[in-house]
């Protein structure tokens, strides 16, 4: 049980809803952070590049097991519980993102990669506006702007577009502001660029779908950013943070230029477990509905946004605005589409049929990206709740693939409110379109009802080795269902032998959450032979080749490779394994990457060309 003092307060939650990130200060000793930095630096010290073969990728946690101490601090656990509820799960995907020293750009602090939204390592997943996924960033060092911290666009987690069309943000130099933020060009929807700079022991938690990048590192020290992903498994029934204010209020720190009060209210109420997702203590203006309808077509986007907010908070009183609001779902200004979406949801049942018809609008975006791109109409129907379930269930039988997929997503986003739609979702699991099946399985794992039908269906999908992508959706769904998935123990046990490490990981997590003797027996048997090991590089001399030319050096890599290949074949009577890449590690050393994945290197030493194999020496087992 987490002490309430470690949960986020209302103001922090309001800031997360609006801005999309929150800062958490841990109280671990400086020595631990230094140990994490030193071990990480030793791992990456083999190269000053970020090439993948020098990165332990998902193995960073067992290789630097002290990271677990950071993740398990009450401050971090409290913040994650506040945002994702109880029972959240740490995703097996976890990386260290190194930022090595670079050459400063003229004009200020510049970005080293384009602003972007992350995808899921396990394959594409729907982008949820509700906080169902989160990213955690931790730097085991003080991280000032000069060291190249991560940066992000506050509020962008709710938008599909990251940057204006045709704008390349790689090497962009935003304008530094006095408050520590940066200013993007005026073509951006929100010009504020916030940075994750901070002192020792700071952890940042951000909405999974927020746009972010990284600043150039101007210092001589490498910057290491540890990235972890977390998944929500339970629908909110009450606030999971330290809650004292019942209804939505604006945060004191708002880094978003547009006013999305109707959407923020919806998300606050959803996180609070309220039955009325648009409950508010807001007093409506005395201005007539007709006036706000006219304002929906104003030239000023701020006026249009305000009009949609006002109409949404009028609820059923604003039902005459439905046609105008539906038209706004196609507004050129994407933030306006958000407000129109949730204004329609707030009006309620009368908006369902118009929203169902607007599912057609998402066809082009769906064809471009069928999993990630969710239409505004689908989001709006999800926020309507139970009143939209019959129409969405019927839409699952529509001949158009994108309407089926969007309807499945909307039902899933409702969670328990869509319980009566579970049967309809199961009917599309045999659909020929893979995106439709994936959206349906994802939805079933969130809805979780009726269990007697959903669990057998998920078992069948998990056992289908011909569709590993869908099997992974099923494993994640069974993790969400937890203890009620006891019937899946045999299938989950078999899945521990899957060729996919992610299916194995989520199946193990599901067995842990089921928690029966049978489940734990299968889990322990799997873990006993699933050890992680840390490895330290060593070397074995393979060749020592005399070099007669006094001026010979390693700048001619191909000549050096030819000398090594000839000497190797002469000595071992077989050809050298094909070299697919050569890296000039130092002036007197070349590193060869072989086609079989092994690494070798050649060094000049006292008139001899020394050729070594890289040996991996086990130092001992860490956590499983």
CORCORWO-V191736 format. One record per residue. N is the residue number from 1. PHI is phi in whole degrees, 0 to 359 (none if undefined). OMEGA is omega as a letter, one per 30 degrees, with the letter a starting at -180 (999 if undefined). D_CENTER is the distance of its C-alpha to the mean C-alpha in whole Angstrom. Layout:
((N PHI OMEGA D_CENTER) (N PHI OMEGA D_CENTER))
This chain:
((1 none a 26) (2 276 l 25) (3 297 a 27) (4 301 a 27) (5 294 a 27) (6 262 l 24) (7 281 l 22) (8 290 l 21) (9 273 a 24) (10 306 a 24) (11 297 l 24) (12 293 l 20) (13 293 l 19) (14 299 l 20) (15 297 l 19) (16 295 a 15) (17 300 a 16) (18 280 a 18) (19 274 l 16) (20 94 l 12) (21 204 l 13) (22 214 l 15) (23 260 a 17) (24 234 l 18) (25 257 l 21) (26 273 a 22) (27 241 l 26) (28 285 a 26) (29 293 a 29) (30 301 a 28) (31 298 a 30) (32 292 l 26) (33 298 l 24) (34 295 l 27) (35 295 l 27) (36 297 l 23) (37 298 a 24) (38 298 a 27) (39 292 l 25) (40 293 a 22) (41 297 l 25) (42 294 l 27) (43 294 a 24) (44 274 a 24) (45 293 l 27) (46 291 a 28) (47 205 l 27) (48 258 l 27) (49 245 l 24) (50 255 l 21) (51 299 a 22) (52 299 a 20) (53 289 l 23) (54 259 a 23) (55 251 l 19) (56 289 l 19) (57 53 a 15) (58 294 a 14) (59 276 a 18) (60 298 a 17) (61 292 l 17) (62 290 l 21) (63 284 l 22) (64 238 a 22) (65 292 l 22) (66 296 l 23) (67 301 l 19) (68 299 l 19) (69 296 l 22) (70 292 a 19) (71 296 a 17) (72 265 l 20) (73 298 a 21) (74 299 l 22) (75 294 l 21) (76 289 l 17) (77 298 l 18) (78 294 l 19) (79 293 l 17) (80 296 l 14) (81 298 a 17) (82 299 a 18) (83 272 a 14) (84 251 l 13) (85 79 l 17) (86 289 l 19) (87 80 l 18) (88 299 a 14) (89 234 l 13) (90 280 a 12) (91 290 l 10) (92 293 l 12) (93 278 l 10) (94 208 a 10) (95 227 l 12) (96 262 l 14) (97 255 a 14) (98 282 l 18) (99 233 a 19) (100 278 a 23) (101 305 l 26) (102 230 l 27) (103 277 a 29) (104 304 l 29) (105 272 l 29) (106 290 l 32) (107 108 l 32) (108 134 a 29) (109 277 a 26) (110 245 l 24) (111 276 a 20) (112 256 l 20) (113 210 a 17) (114 296 l 17) (115 298 a 14) (116 203 l 11) (117 254 l 8) (118 288 l 5) (119 258 l 6) (120 268 a 6) (121 298 a 9) (122 271 a 11) (123 111 a 11) (124 293 l 10) (125 229 l 9) (126 301 l 11) (127 272 a 9) (128 261 l 11) (129 284 l 12) (130 289 a 13) (131 285 l 11) (132 259 l 10) (133 224 l 6) (134 215 l 6) (135 250 l 5) (136 248 l 9) (137 244 l 11) (138 220 l 15) (139 247 a 18) (140 279 a 21) (141 196 l 23) (142 296 a 24) (143 229 l 22) (144 284 a 24) (145 299 a 23) (146 295 a 26) (147 269 l 23) (148 80 l 21) (149 286 l 18) (150 293 l 14) (151 226 a 15) (152 209 l 13) (153 261 a 15) (154 303 l 15) (155 82 a 15) (156 289 a 14) (157 298 a 11) (158 264 a 14) (159 254 l 15) (160 281 a 15) (161 281 l 16) (162 265 a 15) (163 230 l 18) (164 300 a 22) (165 301 l 23) (166 84 a 25) (167 263 l 23) (168 262 a 22) (169 266 l 20) (170 295 a 21) (171 70 l 23) (172 297 l 24) (173 246 l 25) (174 289 a 25) (175 277 a 27) (176 286 a 27) (177 253 a 28) (178 291 a 30) (179 270 l 27) (180 94 l 25) (181 271 l 23) (182 234 a 23) (183 245 l 25) (184 278 l 23) (185 302 a 26) (186 287 l 27) (187 276 l 26) (188 277 l 22) (189 300 l 22) (190 242 a 21) (191 276 a 22) (192 285 l 21) (193 240 a 19) (194 266 a 18) (195 244 l 18) (196 265 l 16) (197 268 a 20) (198 179 a 22) (199 276 a 24) (200 292 l 24) (201 86 l 22) (202 276 l 19) (203 238 l 16) (204 245 l 13) (205 239 a 11) (206 227 l 9) (207 302 a 8) (208 302 a 4) (209 262 l 6) (210 279 l 9) (211 284 a 10) (212 210 l 11) (213 207 a 13) (214 214 l 16) (215 277 l 19) (216 295 l 22) (217 274 a 24) (218 265 a 27) (219 262 a 28) (220 273 a 30) (221 253 l 27) (222 291 l 24) (223 251 a 21) (224 246 l 18) (225 252 a 15) (226 269 a 13) (227 248 l 9) (228 232 a 9) (229 240 l 6) (230 234 a 8) (231 237 l 9) (232 288 l 12) (233 238 a 15) (234 234 l 18) (235 282 a 19) (236 293 l 20) (237 242 l 24) (238 197 l 25) (239 300 l 23) (240 258 l 21) (241 249 l 22) (242 279 a 25) (243 257 l 26) (244 237 l 30) (245 260 a 29) (246 291 a 29) (247 248 a 28) (248 295 l 26) (249 226 l 27) (250 289 l 26) (251 285 l 24) (252 292 l 27) (253 254 a 24) (254 240 a 23) (255 261 a 21) (256 252 a 21) (257 283 a 24) (258 266 a 24) (259 261 l 25) (260 245 a 23) (261 301 a 25) (262 294 l 25) (263 287 l 21) (264 299 l 21) (265 298 l 24) (266 301 a 22) (267 292 l 19) (268 301 a 21) (269 292 l 23) (270 296 l 21) (271 297 l 19) (272 277 a 23) (273 76 a 24) (274 284 l 26) (275 284 l 28) (276 264 a 29) (277 283 l 25) (278 236 l 27) (279 301 a 30) (280 204 l 31) (281 260 a 34) (282 288 l 34) (283 269 a 37) (284 287 l 37) (285 290 a 40) (286 275 l 43) (287 291 a 42) (288 290 l 43) (289 303 a 40) (290 302 l 42) (291 298 a 41) (292 290 l 37) (293 297 l 37) (294 297 a 39) (295 290 l 37) (296 297 l 34) (297 252 l 36) (298 295 l 36) (299 290 a 36) (300 280 l 34) (301 303 a 30) (302 297 l 30) (303 291 l 33) (304 295 l 31) (305 299 l 28) (306 297 a 31) (307 298 l 33) (308 296 l 30) (309 302 a 29) (310 300 a 33) (311 293 l 33) (312 298 a 30) (313 284 l 32) (314 281 l 35) (315 56 a 34) (316 298 l 36) (317 299 a 39) (318 260 a 37) (319 298 l 37) (320 291 a 39) (321 273 a 36) (322 304 a 34) (323 302 a 35) (324 293 l 35) (325 292 l 31) (326 298 l 30) (327 298 a 32) (328 290 l 29) (329 295 l 26) (330 252 l 27) (331 302 l 28) (332 294 a 27) (333 265 a 25) (334 303 l 22) (335 304 l 22) (336 293 l 25) (337 299 l 24) (338 298 a 21) (339 296 l 24) (340 296 l 26) (341 304 a 24) (342 278 l 24) (343 294 l 28) (344 296 l 28) (345 299 a 27) (346 293 l 29) (347 295 l 32) (348 101 a 31) (349 304 a 33) (350 293 l 35) (351 269 a 32) (352 296 a 31) (353 299 l 33) (354 300 l 32) (355 291 l 28) (356 301 l 29) (357 297 a 31) (358 281 l 28) (359 301 l 26) (360 299 a 28) (361 297 a 26) (362 274 a 23) (363 296 a 25) (364 297 l 24) (365 294 l 21) (366 296 a 20) (367 295 l 22) (368 287 a 20) (369 204 a 17) (370 288 a 18) (371 264 a 14) (372 285 a 12) (373 274 l 15) (374 254 a 16) (375 289 l 20) (376 299 l 21) (377 298 l 23) (378 296 l 21) (379 298 a 19) (380 296 l 23) (381 295 l 24) (382 300 a 21) (383 284 l 22) (384 295 l 26) (385 93 a 26) (386 307 a 29) (387 297 a 31) (388 265 a 29) (389 297 a 28) (390 302 a 32) (391 293 l 31) (392 292 l 27) (393 298 l 29) (394 293 a 32) (395 294 l 29) (396 296 l 28) (397 265 a 31) (398 297 a 31) (399 292 a 32) (400 279 a 29) (401 301 a 26) (402 292 l 24) (403 288 l 25) (404 300 a 25) (405 296 a 21) (406 293 l 21) (407 293 l 23) (408 298 l 21) (409 300 a 18) (410 299 l 20) (411 297 l 22) (412 296 a 19) (413 293 l 17) (414 287 a 21) (415 67 a 20) (416 300 l 24) (417 296 a 25) (418 257 a 25) (419 305 a 27) (420 286 l 30) (421 269 a 28) (422 299 a 27) (423 295 l 30) (424 296 l 29) (425 297 a 26) (426 294 a 27) (427 291 a 30) (428 267 a 27) (429 289 l 26) (430 260 l 28) (431 299 a 28) (432 291 a 28) (433 278 a 25) (434 300 l 22) (435 301 l 19) (436 297 l 22) (437 297 a 22) (438 293 l 18) (439 299 a 17) (440 292 l 20) (441 294 l 19) (442 302 a 16) (443 296 a 18) (444 298 l 21) (445 292 l 18) (446 276 a 18) (447 291 l 21) (448 67 a 23) (449 221 f 26) (450 281 a 29) (451 302 a 28) (452 297 l 31) (453 256 a 30) (454 289 a 26) (455 299 l 26) (456 301 l 29) (457 296 l 27) (458 295 l 24) (459 299 a 26) (460 299 l 28) (461 292 a 24) (462 298 a 23) (463 280 a 27) (464 276 a 27) (465 288 a 26) (466 279 a 27) (467 226 a 23) (468 296 l 21) (469 296 l 18) (470 289 l 19) (471 299 l 20) (472 292 l 16) (473 303 a 16) (474 294 l 19) (475 299 l 18) (476 294 l 15) (477 296 l 17) (478 292 l 20) (479 298 l 18) (480 296 a 17) (481 290 l 21) (482 71 a 22) (483 300 a 26) (484 282 a 27) (485 262 a 26) (486 303 a 29) (487 296 a 30) (488 272 a 27) (489 306 l 28) (490 300 a 30) (491 293 l 28) (492 294 l 25) (493 297 l 27) (494 295 a 28) (495 291 l 24) (496 295 l 24) (497 256 l 26) (498 299 l 24) (499 287 l 23) (500 271 l 19) (501 296 l 18) (502 284 l 15) (503 297 l 18) (504 300 a 20) (505 295 a 17) (506 289 l 16) (507 294 l 20) (508 297 l 21) (509 296 l 19) (510 297 l 20) (511 298 l 24) (512 299 a 23) (513 283 l 23) (514 295 l 26) (515 74 l 28) (516 284 l 31) (517 302 a 33) (518 296 a 33) (519 295 a 29) (520 291 l 29) (521 297 l 32) (522 295 a 30) (523 294 a 27) (524 296 l 29) (525 301 l 31) (526 292 a 28) (527 290 a 27) (528 298 l 30) (529 246 a 30) (530 245 a 26) (531 284 l 26) (532 263 l 24) (533 232 l 27) (534 269 a 26) (535 234 l 28) (536 241 a 30) (537 291 l 32) (538 229 a 36) (539 217 l 38) (540 237 l 41) (541 288 a 43) (542 255 a 44) (543 220 l 46) (544 227 a 49) (545 252 l 50) (546 295 l 53) (547 245 a 53) (548 274 a 56) (549 289 a 55) (550 293 a 55) (551 264 a 53) (552 295 l 50) (553 220 a 46) (554 263 l 43) (555 292 l 42) (556 267 a 43) (557 296 a 40) (558 293 l 42) (559 296 l 45) (560 299 l 44) (561 297 l 42) (562 295 l 45) (563 297 l 47) (564 297 a 45) (565 298 l 45) (566 294 a 49) (567 295 a 49) (568 296 a 47) (569 293 l 48) (570 295 a 52) (571 277 a 51) (572 252 l 49) (573 59 l 50) (574 205 a 47) (575 287 l 45) (576 294 l 42) (577 304 a 39) (578 305 l 37) (579 266 a 35) (580 258 a 33) (581 202 l 32) (582 236 a 34) (583 239 l 32) (584 281 a 35) (585 289 l 34) (586 217 l 37) (587 300 a 40) (588 250 a 42) (589 212 l 39) (590 246 l 37) (591 246 a 34) (592 252 l 34) (593 258 a 31) (594 269 a 33) (595 297 l 32) (596 274 l 32) (597 94 l 29) (598 282 l 31) (599 239 l 32) (600 225 l 35) (601 209 a 37) (602 238 a 40) (603 230 l 42) (604 268 a 45) (605 210 l 47) (606 53 l 51) (607 77 l 52) (608 235 l 50) (609 264 a 47) (610 268 l 45) (611 243 a 42) (612 237 l 40) (613 267 l 38) (614 277 a 34) (615 255 l 35) (616 253 a 32) (617 250 a 34) (618 288 l 32) (619 265 a 32) (620 144 a 31) (621 272 l 29) (622 253 a 26) (623 290 l 24) (624 277 999 23))
